[in-house]
Amino acid sequence: MFIERSTRLQRGLSLIEVLIFIVIVGVGVAGLVSVMNPTLRHSADPMRTKQMLAIAEALLNEILHQPFTWCDPDDPAVSTAQSYAGCATPQNTGTFTAGESRLGGTFDNVDDYGAYSMANVTDVSGGNAMTGYTASVLIARAGTTLGLADNTAALSVTVTVSFAGADNFSLTGYRFRYAPRY
């Protein structure tokens, strides 16, 4: 009996091919690790950005829900005045009035928040302090910018929140005057 031998050659990887594969994979893994290291080191940044966004949204929402009238809301003519001249106590224009306080609950108009800033951001009751976060408010007349004839008919409200003076996040909203109604 005759046993046939396979005439096919055996195939496989040589030692050189295996070494080249190991070097290529090693370089690729080293590249991935070098990219991932800074990413992992700064992985808390999205949380900080999300917190700054939440603070800015909350403060901007608080401001834009305040009345925007010609008179201070405590003025008897607040519901009928058609201009600053119709008020006994006209609302100031973009700066908060001395003696009024956000935490004291006396901010009663959008303009009261102008140039307002706070360190270690808190809620309206003064609780839940977020150490390291700072918020500031800038209010500017924006009527003509938005195409209105009266520049005092709209406000641009910009809230900027920063963390430890390094990271900044700003949101801008607009408030229109519907006086004599709020």
N, CA and C atoms as an extended XYZ file, in Angstrom:
546
Properties=species:S:1:pos:R:3:atomname:S:1:resname:S:1:resid:I:1 pbc="F F F"
N         0.785       -1.164        0.000 N   MET     1
C         0.000        0.000        0.000 CA  MET     1
C         0.834        1.237        0.000 C   MET     1
N         0.256        2.079       -0.716 N   PHE     2
C         0.981        3.310       -0.904 CA  PHE     2
C         0.237        4.455       -0.216 C   PHE     2
N         0.928        5.220        0.637 N   ILE     3
C         0.322        6.353        1.347 CA  ILE     3
C         0.740        7.629        0.617 C   ILE     3
N        -0.299        8.371        0.270 N   GLU     4
C        -0.005        9.622       -0.443 CA  GLU     4
C         0.372       10.713        0.528 C   GLU     4
N         1.348       11.439        0.159 N   ARG     5
C         1.743       12.596        0.957 CA  ARG     5
C         1.139       13.832        0.363 C   ARG     5
N         0.791       14.687        1.242 N   SER     6
C         0.225       15.947        0.764 CA  SER     6
C         1.341       16.769        0.167 C   SER     6
N         1.086       17.242       -0.995 N   THR     7
C         2.101       18.055       -1.645 CA  THR     7
C         1.978       19.528       -1.293 C   THR     7
N         0.929       19.828       -0.514 N   ARG     8
C         0.782       21.237       -0.123 CA  ARG     8
C         1.847       21.594        0.899 C   ARG     8
N         2.309       22.811        0.794 N   LEU     9
C         3.278       23.286        1.774 CA  LEU     9
C         2.534       23.796        3.006 C   LEU     9
N         3.099       23.615        4.111 N   GLN    10
C         2.502       24.153        5.320 CA  GLN    10
C         2.741       25.660        5.339 C   GLN    10
N         1.688       26.343        5.767 N   ARG    11
C         1.813       27.800        5.805 CA  ARG    11
C         1.658       28.262        7.234 C   ARG    11
N         2.290       29.427        7.600 N   GLY    12
C         2.218       29.984        8.945 CA  GLY    12
C         2.948       31.312        8.973 C   GLY    12
N         3.164       31.816       10.146 N   LEU    13
C         3.859       33.087       10.289 CA  LEU    13
C         5.291       32.828       10.703 C   LEU    13
N         6.149       33.583       10.120 N   SER    14
C         7.545       33.448       10.518 CA  SER    14
C         7.804       34.317       11.738 C   SER    14
N         8.904       34.114       12.355 N   LEU    15
C         9.268       34.869       13.552 CA  LEU    15
C         9.367       36.363       13.251 C   LEU    15
N         9.854       36.732       12.129 N   ILE    16
C         9.999       38.142       11.747 CA  ILE    16
C         8.623       38.781       11.598 C   ILE    16
N         7.693       38.084       10.981 N   GLU    17
C         6.341       38.617       10.824 CA  GLU    17
C         5.663       38.825       12.174 C   GLU    17
N         5.851       37.919       13.080 N   VAL    18
C         5.267       38.044       14.413 CA  VAL    18
C         5.872       39.238       15.151 C   VAL    18
N         7.162       39.426       15.053 N   LEU    19
C         7.827       40.559       15.715 CA  LEU    19
C         7.355       41.895       15.142 C   LEU    19
N         7.196       41.984       13.849 N   ILE    20
C         6.712       43.215       13.226 CA  ILE    20
C         5.285       43.500       13.686 C   ILE    20
N         4.438       42.470       13.767 N   PHE    21
C         3.069       42.633       14.255 CA  PHE    21
C         3.071       43.164       15.694 C   PHE    21
N         3.913       42.623       16.556 N   ILE    22
C         3.985       43.053       17.958 CA  ILE    22
C         4.417       44.516       18.049 C   ILE    22
N         5.379       44.924       17.242 N   VAL    23
C         5.848       46.319       17.253 CA  VAL    23
C         4.733       47.258       16.803 C   VAL    23
N         4.023       46.910       15.748 N   ILE    24
C         2.942       47.772       15.233 CA  ILE    24
C         1.822       47.885       16.254 C   ILE    24
N         1.400       46.791       16.826 N   VAL    25
C         0.341       46.823       17.834 CA  VAL    25
C         0.814       47.600       19.061 C   VAL    25
N         2.053       47.436       19.469 N   GLY    26
C         2.601       48.172       20.624 CA  GLY    26
C         2.593       49.669       20.405 C   GLY    26
N         2.969       50.110       19.213 N   VAL    27
C         2.948       51.545       18.898 CA  VAL    27
C         1.511       52.058       18.925 C   VAL    27
N         0.576       51.283       18.389 N   GLY    28
C        -0.827       51.689       18.406 CA  GLY    28
C        -1.373       51.798       19.817 C   GLY    28
N        -1.095       50.839       20.659 N   VAL    29
C        -1.556       50.869       22.047 CA  VAL    29
C        -0.918       52.038       22.790 C   VAL    29
N         0.358       52.292       22.574 N   ALA    30
C         1.023       53.427       23.218 CA  ALA    30
C         0.379       54.738       22.790 C   ALA    30
N         0.009       54.839       21.516 N   GLY    31
C        -0.672       56.046       21.043 CA  GLY    31
C        -2.026       56.225       21.699 C   GLY    31
N        -2.788       55.160       21.828 N   LEU    32
C        -4.097       55.237       22.497 CA  LEU    32
C        -3.959       55.629       23.957 C   LEU    32
N        -2.990       55.060       24.642 N   VAL    33
C        -2.793       55.376       26.056 CA  VAL    33
C        -2.385       56.835       26.222 C   VAL    33
N        -1.537       57.330       25.338 N   SER    34
C        -1.111       58.726       25.459 CA  SER    34
C        -2.256       59.695       25.188 C   SER    34
N        -3.243       59.309       24.371 N   VAL    35
C        -4.417       60.146       24.121 CA  VAL    35
C        -5.407       60.040       25.279 C   VAL    35
N        -5.568       58.873       25.825 N   MET    36
C        -6.539       58.657       26.892 CA  MET    36
C        -6.118       59.292       28.212 C   MET    36
N        -4.828       59.383       28.485 N   ASN    37
C        -4.356       59.916       29.763 CA  ASN    37
C        -4.857       61.339       30.008 C   ASN    37
N        -4.660       62.308       29.090 N   PRO    38
C        -5.204       63.650       29.340 CA  PRO    38
C        -6.730       63.665       29.385 C   PRO    38
N        -7.347       62.810       28.601 N   THR    39
C        -8.811       62.749       28.602 CA  THR    39
C        -9.320       62.311       29.968 C   THR    39
N        -8.723       61.321       30.532 N   LEU    40
C        -9.131       60.855       31.856 CA  LEU    40
C        -8.807       61.881       32.935 C   LEU    40
N        -7.691       62.565       32.779 N   ARG    41
C        -7.292       63.557       33.763 CA  ARG    41
C        -8.288       64.714       33.822 C   ARG    41
N        -8.881       65.091       32.697 N   HIS    42
C        -9.813       66.211       32.631 CA  HIS    42
C       -11.265       65.749       32.541 C   HIS    42
N       -11.548       64.562       33.009 N   SER    43
C       -12.896       64.028       32.876 CA  SER    43
C       -13.907       64.745       33.763 C   SER    43
N       -13.477       65.523       34.752 N   ALA    44
C       -14.410       66.265       35.615 CA  ALA    44
C       -14.901       67.541       34.933 C   ALA    44
N       -14.241       67.990       33.881 N   ASP    45
C       -14.618       69.235       33.220 CA  ASP    45
C       -16.055       69.247       32.704 C   ASP    45
N       -16.571       68.168       32.116 N   PRO    46
C       -17.966       68.220       31.678 CA  PRO    46
C       -18.930       68.469       32.830 C   PRO    46
N       -18.643       67.932       33.991 N   MET    47
C       -19.506       68.158       35.149 CA  MET    47
C       -19.462       69.630       35.558 C   MET    47
N       -18.278       70.214       35.544 N   ARG    48
C       -18.142       71.628       35.895 CA  ARG    48
C       -18.891       72.495       34.890 C   ARG    48
N       -18.769       72.174       33.610 N   THR    49
C       -19.485       72.931       32.580 CA  THR    49
C       -20.991       72.788       32.760 C   THR    49
N       -21.437       71.597       33.085 N   LYS    50
C       -22.866       71.376       33.297 CA  LYS    50
C       -23.364       72.164       34.505 C   LYS    50
N       -22.567       72.239       35.567 N   GLN    51
C       -22.959       73.014       36.734 CA  GLN    51
C       -22.993       74.506       36.409 C   GLN    51
N       -22.011       74.993       35.630 N   MET    52
C       -22.017       76.406       35.249 CA  MET    52
C       -23.242       76.709       34.388 C   MET    52
N       -23.596       75.804       33.484 N   LEU    53
C       -24.779       75.975       32.654 CA  LEU    53
C       -26.039       76.029       33.523 C   LEU    53
N       -26.146       75.145       34.482 N   ALA    54
C       -27.320       75.117       35.356 CA  ALA    54
C       -27.431       76.405       36.173 C   ALA    54
N       -26.315       76.904       36.678 N   ILE    55
C       -26.320       78.150       37.451 CA  ILE    55
C       -26.735       79.314       36.560 C   ILE    55
N       -26.129       79.396       35.365 N   ALA    56
C       -26.444       80.496       34.446 CA  ALA    56
C       -27.907       80.448       34.020 C   ALA    56
N       -28.420       79.265       33.700 N   GLU    57
C       -29.826       79.146       33.310 CA  GLU    57
C       -30.760       79.550       34.442 C   GLU    57
N       -30.459       79.118       35.652 N   ALA    58
C       -31.318       79.428       36.792 CA  ALA    58
C       -31.342       80.930       37.068 C   ALA    58
N       -30.174       81.570       37.067 N   LEU    59
C       -30.120       83.004       37.336 CA  LEU    59
C       -30.761       83.794       36.201 C   LEU    59
N       -30.509       83.415       34.952 N   LEU    60
C       -31.119       84.106       33.822 CA  LEU    60
C       -32.642       83.949       33.857 C   LEU    60
N       -33.116       82.769       34.170 N   ASN    61
C       -34.552       82.523       34.281 CA  ASN    61
C       -35.160       83.376       35.401 C   ASN    61
N       -34.468       83.445       36.531 N   GLU    62
C       -34.937       84.280       37.646 CA  GLU    62
C       -35.060       85.743       37.230 C   GLU    62
N       -34.069       86.239       36.511 N   ILE    63
C       -34.055       87.644       36.091 CA  ILE    63
C       -35.148       87.918       35.058 C   ILE    63
N       -35.251       87.071       34.051 N   LEU    64
C       -36.199       87.322       32.968 CA  LEU    64
C       -37.652       87.177       33.409 C   LEU    64
N       -37.909       86.552       34.536 N   HIS    65
C       -39.270       86.437       35.043 CA  HIS    65
C       -39.660       87.603       35.949 C   HIS    65
N       -38.758       88.541       36.152 N   GLN    66
C       -39.080       89.743       36.924 CA  GLN    66
C       -39.841       90.721       36.028 C   GLN    66
N       -40.634       91.612       36.635 N   PRO    67
C       -41.314       92.636       35.832 CA  PRO    67
C       -40.303       93.582       35.178 C   PRO    67
N       -40.675       94.146       34.042 N   PHE    68
C       -39.853       95.153       33.363 CA  PHE    68
C       -40.779       96.308       33.014 C   PHE    68
N       -40.930       97.205       33.962 N   THR    69
C       -41.872       98.310       33.831 CA  THR    69
C       -41.131       99.639       33.888 C   THR    69
N       -41.861      100.719       33.588 N   TRP    70
C       -41.271      102.062       33.635 CA  TRP    70
C       -40.980      102.464       35.077 C   TRP    70
N       -41.874      102.104       35.968 N   CYS    71
C       -41.751      102.497       37.371 CA  CYS    71
C       -41.239      101.333       38.199 C   CYS    71
N       -40.715      101.662       39.371 N   ASP    72
C       -40.402      100.626       40.334 CA  ASP    72
C       -41.716       99.942       40.692 C   ASP    72
N       -41.729       98.637       40.832 N   PRO    73
C       -42.994       97.941       41.122 CA  PRO    73
C       -43.703       98.404       42.395 C   PRO    73
N       -43.017       99.125       43.282 N   ASP    74
C       -43.662       99.663       44.488 CA  ASP    74
C       -44.355      100.997       44.221 C   ASP    74
N       -44.130      101.595       43.055 N   ASP    75
C       -44.722      102.885       42.695 CA  ASP    75
C       -46.224      102.717       42.443 C   ASP    75
N       -47.049      103.654       42.923 N   PRO    76
C       -48.498      103.549       42.684 CA  PRO    76
C       -48.880      103.626       41.203 C   PRO    76
N       -48.051      104.234       40.363 N   ALA    77
C       -48.372      104.395       38.945 CA  ALA    77
C       -47.811      103.262       38.086 C   ALA    77
N       -47.327      102.186       38.710 N   VAL    78
C       -46.674      101.123       37.958 CA  VAL    78
C       -47.585      100.503       36.899 C   VAL    78
N       -48.863      100.411       37.165 N   SER    79
C       -49.760       99.744       36.219 CA  SER    79
C       -50.328      100.680       35.156 C   SER    79
N       -50.040      101.992       35.239 N   THR    80
C       -50.590      102.934       34.265 CA  THR    80
C       -49.539      103.755       33.539 C   THR    80
N       -48.323      103.832       34.043 N   ALA    81
C       -47.287      104.705       33.455 CA  ALA    81
C       -46.918      104.252       32.047 C   ALA    81
N       -46.776      105.222       31.147 N   GLN    82
C       -46.390      104.960       29.765 CA  GLN    82
C       -44.962      105.391       29.460 C   GLN    82
N       -44.284      105.984       30.463 N   SER    83
C       -42.897      106.407       30.315 CA  SER    83
C       -42.318      106.613       31.707 C   SER    83
N       -41.003      106.886       31.763 N   TYR    84
C       -40.364      107.166       33.047 CA  TYR    84
C       -40.971      108.399       33.697 C   TYR    84
N       -41.417      109.359       32.886 N   ALA    85
C       -41.983      110.606       33.406 CA  ALA    85
C       -43.284      110.368       34.171 C   ALA    85
N       -43.980      109.280       33.892 N   GLY    86
C       -45.235      108.997       34.568 CA  GLY    86
C       -45.078      108.337       35.925 C   GLY    86
N       -43.855      108.218       36.390 N   CYS    87
C       -43.586      107.514       37.648 CA  CYS    87
C       -43.122      108.477       38.727 C   CYS    87
N       -43.554      108.207       39.956 N   ALA    88
C       -43.008      108.943       41.092 CA  ALA    88
C       -41.600      108.438       41.388 C   ALA    88
N       -41.399      107.135       41.234 N   THR    89
C       -40.066      106.529       41.398 CA  THR    89
C       -39.760      105.696       40.160 C   THR    89
N       -39.138      106.331       39.144 N   PRO    90
C       -38.813      105.573       37.926 CA  PRO    90
C       -37.842      104.438       38.234 C   PRO    90
N       -37.976      103.381       37.481 N   GLN    91
C       -37.065      102.253       37.649 CA  GLN    91
C       -35.698      102.675       37.131 C   GLN    91
N       -34.664      102.318       37.867 N   ASN    92
C       -33.315      102.660       37.420 CA  ASN    92
C       -32.981      101.912       36.135 C   ASN    92
N       -31.921      102.289       35.502 N   THR    93
C       -31.612      101.740       34.185 CA  THR    93
C       -30.350      100.891       34.223 C   THR    93
N       -30.499       99.660       34.638 N   GLY    94
C       -29.408       98.697       34.513 CA  GLY    94
C       -28.456       98.586       35.674 C   GLY    94
N       -28.751       99.194       36.806 N   THR    95
C       -27.915       99.002       37.986 CA  THR    95
C       -28.822       98.799       39.181 C   THR    95
N       -28.422       97.911       40.061 N   PHE    96
C       -29.316       97.662       41.181 CA  PHE    96
C       -29.269       98.811       42.173 C   PHE    96
N       -30.396       99.046       42.804 N   THR    97
C       -30.566      100.165       43.714 CA  THR    97
C       -29.955       99.824       45.069 C   THR    97
N       -29.283      100.801       45.669 N   ALA    98
C       -28.715      100.602       46.999 CA  ALA    98
C       -29.833      100.245       47.967 C   ALA    98
N       -29.563       99.304       48.845 N   GLY    99
C       -30.556       98.882       49.816 CA  GLY    99
C       -31.400       97.712       49.345 C   GLY    99
N       -31.369       97.402       48.048 N   GLU   100
C       -32.093       96.245       47.552 CA  GLU   100
C       -31.150       95.048       47.510 C   GLU   100
N       -31.720       93.878       47.671 N   SER   101
C       -30.898       92.690       47.760 CA  SER   101
C       -31.608       91.510       47.118 C   SER   101
N       -30.874       90.722       46.368 N   ARG   102
C       -31.455       89.520       45.770 CA  ARG   102
C       -31.834       88.532       46.854 C   ARG   102
N       -30.950       88.332       47.819 N   LEU   103
C       -31.221       87.363       48.877 CA  LEU   103
C       -32.262       87.883       49.862 C   LEU   103
N       -32.427       89.209       49.952 N   GLY   104
C       -33.444       89.780       50.826 CA  GLY   104
C       -34.812       89.825       50.181 C   GLY   104
N       -34.873       89.445       48.913 N   GLY   105
C       -36.146       89.401       48.210 CA  GLY   105
C       -36.638       90.756       47.729 C   GLY   105
N       -35.772       91.771       47.709 N   THR   106
C       -36.222       93.094       47.285 CA  THR   106
C       -35.877       93.401       45.833 C   THR   106
N       -35.242       92.485       45.125 N   PHE   107
C       -35.064       92.669       43.684 CA  PHE   107
C       -36.433       92.393       43.065 C   PHE   107
N       -37.078       93.446       42.567 N   ASP   108
C       -38.442       93.293       42.079 CA  ASP   108
C       -38.620       93.767       40.645 C   ASP   108
N       -37.510       93.965       39.923 N   ASN   109
C       -37.554       94.397       38.538 CA  ASN   109
C       -36.306       93.876       37.846 C   ASN   109
N       -36.371       93.664       36.550 N   VAL   110
C       -35.215       93.165       35.803 CA  VAL   110
C       -34.006       94.080       36.010 C   VAL   110
N       -34.231       95.376       35.976 N   ASP   111
C       -33.120       96.324       36.106 CA  ASP   111
C       -32.390       96.218       37.433 C   ASP   111
N       -33.024       95.697       38.453 N   ASP   112
C       -32.371       95.591       39.758 CA  ASP   112
C       -31.143       94.682       39.716 C   ASP   112
N       -31.063       93.806       38.741 N   TYR   113
C       -29.958       92.848       38.655 CA  TYR   113
C       -28.741       93.398       37.909 C   TYR   113
N       -28.847       94.598       37.326 N   GLY   114
C       -27.738       95.143       36.546 CA  GLY   114
C       -26.482       95.275       37.391 C   GLY   114
N       -25.348       94.822       36.880 N   ALA   115
C       -24.039       94.870       37.541 CA  ALA   115
C       -24.007       94.040       38.826 C   ALA   115
N       -24.938       93.121       38.981 N   TYR   116
C       -24.966       92.258       40.165 CA  TYR   116
C       -23.944       91.141       40.004 C   TYR   116
N       -23.271       90.809       41.074 N   SER   117
C       -22.365       89.661       41.052 CA  SER   117
C       -22.355       89.006       42.418 C   SER   117
N       -22.048       87.733       42.421 N   MET   118
C       -21.956       87.013       43.688 CA  MET   118
C       -20.890       85.937       43.583 C   MET   118
N       -20.178       85.780       44.678 N   ALA   119
C       -19.187       84.717       44.785 CA  ALA   119
C       -19.832       83.579       45.560 C   ALA   119
N       -19.374       82.370       45.340 N   ASN   120
C       -19.955       81.191       45.983 CA  ASN   120
C       -21.466       81.211       45.794 C   ASN   120
N       -21.883       80.961       44.591 N   VAL   121
C       -23.269       81.078       44.144 CA  VAL   121
C       -24.217       80.364       45.098 C   VAL   121
N       -25.336       81.047       45.407 N   THR   122
C       -26.369       80.474       46.274 CA  THR   122
C       -27.714       80.574       45.575 C   THR   122
N       -28.707       79.894       46.132 N   ASP   123
C       -30.059       80.054       45.613 CA  ASP   123
C       -30.676       81.315       46.216 C   ASP   123
N       -31.914       81.603       45.882 N   VAL   124
C       -32.551       82.853       46.310 CA  VAL   124
C       -32.656       82.952       47.830 C   VAL   124
N       -32.775       81.832       48.504 N   SER   125
C       -32.896       81.859       49.963 CA  SER   125
C       -31.544       81.977       50.645 C   SER   125
N       -30.453       81.943       49.883 N   GLY   126
C       -29.111       82.058       50.456 CA  GLY   126
C       -28.516       80.714       50.819 C   GLY   126
N       -29.203       79.639       50.501 N   GLY   127
C       -28.705       78.302       50.822 CA  GLY   127
C       -28.054       77.638       49.634 C   GLY   127
N       -27.632       76.411       49.835 N   ASN   128
C       -27.037       75.588       48.781 CA  ASN   128
C       -25.851       76.265       48.101 C   ASN   128
N       -24.932       76.792       48.884 N   ALA   129
C       -23.775       77.492       48.318 CA  ALA   129
C       -22.920       76.546       47.491 C   ALA   129
N       -22.508       77.036       46.345 N   MET   130
C       -21.612       76.288       45.463 CA  MET   130
C       -20.263       76.992       45.478 C   MET   130
N       -19.398       76.525       46.337 N   THR   131
C       -18.099       77.143       46.556 CA  THR   131
C       -17.260       77.110       45.287 C   THR   131
N       -16.628       78.234       44.994 N   GLY   132
C       -15.749       78.340       43.839 CA  GLY   132
C       -16.415       78.897       42.598 C   GLY   132
N       -17.736       78.921       42.569 N   TYR   133
C       -18.461       79.445       41.412 CA  TYR   133
C       -18.814       80.907       41.656 C   TYR   133
N       -18.632       81.732       40.638 N   THR   134
C       -18.960       83.147       40.700 CA  THR   134
C       -19.892       83.472       39.547 C   THR   134
N       -20.914       84.274       39.824 N   ALA   135
C       -21.856       84.679       38.776 CA  ALA   135
C       -21.932       86.193       38.731 C   ALA   135
N       -22.022       86.735       37.528 N   SER   136
C       -22.184       88.180       37.361 CA  SER   136
C       -23.204       88.436       36.259 C   SER   136
N       -23.863       89.596       36.366 N   VAL   137
C       -24.941       89.944       35.441 CA  VAL   137
C       -24.608       91.262       34.766 C   VAL   137
N       -24.812       91.325       33.471 N   LEU   138
C       -24.650       92.552       32.701 CA  LEU   138
C       -25.957       92.803       31.965 C   LEU   138
N       -26.532       93.987       32.190 N   ILE   139
C       -27.776       94.365       31.525 CA  ILE   139
C       -27.496       95.556       30.623 C   ILE   139
N       -27.939       95.468       29.377 N   ALA   140
C       -27.729       96.558       28.421 CA  ALA   140
C       -29.023       96.807       27.654 C   ALA   140
N       -29.241       98.044       27.280 N   ARG   141
C       -30.403       98.398       26.452 CA  ARG   141
C       -30.194       97.798       25.064 C   ARG   141
N       -31.227       97.172       24.522 N   ALA   142
C       -31.072       96.468       23.248 CA  ALA   142
C       -32.211       96.727       22.275 C   ALA   142
N       -33.034       97.739       22.520 N   GLY   143
C       -34.177       97.990       21.644 CA  GLY   143
C       -33.792       98.241       20.208 C   GLY   143
N       -32.879       99.175       19.968 N   THR   144
C       -32.492       99.493       18.589 CA  THR   144
C       -31.694       98.355       17.952 C   THR   144
N       -30.950       97.614       18.756 N   THR   145
C       -30.215       96.459       18.233 CA  THR   145
C       -31.172       95.422       17.668 C   THR   145
N       -32.343       95.313       18.278 N   LEU   146
C       -33.343       94.342       17.842 CA  LEU   146
C       -34.333       94.928       16.844 C   LEU   146
N       -34.060       96.156       16.368 N   GLY   147
C       -34.889       96.759       15.337 CA  GLY   147
C       -36.073       97.553       15.857 C   GLY   147
N       -36.110       97.874       17.137 N   LEU   148
C       -37.204       98.664       17.701 CA  LEU   148
C       -36.838      100.145       17.669 C   LEU   148
N       -37.836      101.009       17.619 N   ALA   149
C       -37.579      102.451       17.577 CA  ALA   149
C       -37.071      102.968       18.923 C   ALA   149
N       -37.531      102.382       20.011 N   ASP   150
C       -37.165      102.820       21.358 CA  ASP   150
C       -36.100      101.883       21.924 C   ASP   150
N       -34.918      102.417       22.212 N   ASN   151
C       -33.826      101.590       22.737 CA  ASN   151
C       -34.131      101.047       24.130 C   ASN   151
N       -35.009      101.710       24.888 N   THR   152
C       -35.328      101.251       26.241 CA  THR   152
C       -36.431      100.195       26.253 C   THR   152
N       -36.938       99.784       25.094 N   ALA   153
C       -38.039       98.829       25.022 CA  ALA   153
C       -37.596       97.382       25.203 C   ALA   153
N       -36.300       97.109       25.165 N   ALA   154
C       -35.798       95.744       25.338 CA  ALA   154
C       -34.454       95.776       26.053 C   ALA   154
N       -34.200       94.725       26.783 N   LEU   155
C       -32.939       94.575       27.502 CA  LEU   155
C       -32.233       93.314       27.043 C   LEU   155
N       -30.932       93.397       27.005 N   SER   156
C       -30.094       92.219       26.811 CA  SER   156
C       -29.525       91.882       28.186 C   SER   156
N       -29.777       90.668       28.640 N   VAL   157
C       -29.311       90.230       29.961 CA  VAL   157
C       -28.297       89.119       29.749 C   VAL   157
N       -27.057       89.358       30.172 N   THR   158
C       -25.998       88.360       30.040 CA  THR   158
C       -25.557       87.918       31.422 C   THR   158
N       -25.630       86.625       31.664 N   VAL   159
C       -25.179       86.032       32.927 CA  VAL   159
C       -23.902       85.258       32.632 C   VAL   159
N       -22.833       85.588       33.357 N   THR   160
C       -21.559       84.899       33.196 CA  THR   160
C       -21.228       84.178       34.486 C   THR   160
N       -20.958       82.901       34.372 N   VAL   161
C       -20.591       82.085       35.531 CA  VAL   161
C       -19.172       81.598       35.312 C   VAL   161
N       -18.360       81.685       36.357 N   SER   162
C       -16.994       81.183       36.255 CA  SER   162
C       -16.687       80.286       37.447 C   SER   162
N       -15.738       79.408       37.248 N   PHE   163
C       -15.293       78.529       38.320 CA  PHE   163
C       -13.834       78.817       38.600 C   PHE   163
N       -13.547       79.219       39.810 N   ALA   164
C       -12.183       79.499       40.266 CA  ALA   164
C       -11.458       80.463       39.330 C   ALA   164
N       -12.198       81.323       38.668 N   GLY   165
C       -11.601       82.333       37.803 CA  GLY   165
C       -11.021       81.786       36.512 C   GLY   165
N       -11.104       80.480       36.290 N   ALA   166
C       -10.470       79.893       35.111 CA  ALA   166
C       -11.466       79.612       33.994 C   ALA   166
N       -12.504       78.863       34.296 N   ASP   167
C       -13.499       78.500       33.290 CA  ASP   167
C       -14.636       79.499       33.319 C   ASP   167
N       -15.091       79.948       32.148 N   ASN   168
C       -16.208       80.887       32.046 CA  ASN   168
C       -17.297       80.311       31.160 C   ASN   168
N       -18.535       80.651       31.501 N   PHE   169
C       -19.678       80.243       30.688 CA  PHE   169
C       -20.688       81.382       30.720 C   PHE   169
N       -21.166       81.821       29.560 N   SER   170
C       -22.110       82.946       29.490 CA  SER   170
C       -23.375       82.549       28.745 C   SER   170
N       -24.494       83.094       29.217 N   LEU   171
C       -25.778       82.955       28.540 CA  LEU   171
C       -26.387       84.343       28.400 C   LEU   171
N       -27.029       84.606       27.271 N   THR   172
C       -27.679       85.889       27.051 CA  THR   172
C       -29.148       85.656       26.728 C   THR   172
N       -29.992       86.485       27.337 N   GLY   173
C       -31.418       86.442       27.067 CA  GLY   173
C       -31.930       87.854       26.858 C   GLY   173
N       -33.109       87.986       26.305 N   TYR   174
C       -33.685       89.302       26.033 CA  TYR   174
C       -35.026       89.436       26.741 C   TYR   174
N       -35.272       90.623       27.258 N   ARG   175
C       -36.543       90.911       27.944 CA  ARG   175
C       -37.128       92.158       27.313 C   ARG   175
N       -38.394       92.072       26.896 N   PHE   176
C       -39.080       93.188       26.257 CA  PHE   176
C       -40.031       93.838       27.248 C   PHE   176
N       -40.189       95.153       27.114 N   ARG   177
C       -41.087       95.884       27.993 CA  ARG   177
C       -42.508       95.829       27.420 C   ARG   177
N       -43.422       95.390       28.249 N   TYR   178
C       -44.826       95.343       27.875 CA  TYR   178
C       -45.604       96.299       28.776 C   TYR   178
N       -44.966       97.395       29.216 N   ALA   179
C       -45.580       98.339       30.137 CA  ALA   179
C       -46.775       98.998       29.459 C   ALA   179
N       -47.789       99.312       30.220 N   PRO   180
C       -47.794       99.314       31.679 CA  PRO   180
C       -47.983       97.942       32.301 C   PRO   180
N       -48.258       96.916       31.493 N   ARG   181
C       -48.347       95.574       32.074 CA  ARG   181
C       -46.945       94.999       32.233 C   ARG   181
N       -46.815       93.954       32.983 N   TYR   182
C       -45.502       93.351       33.218 CA  TYR   182
C       -45.077       92.563       32.017 C   TYR   182
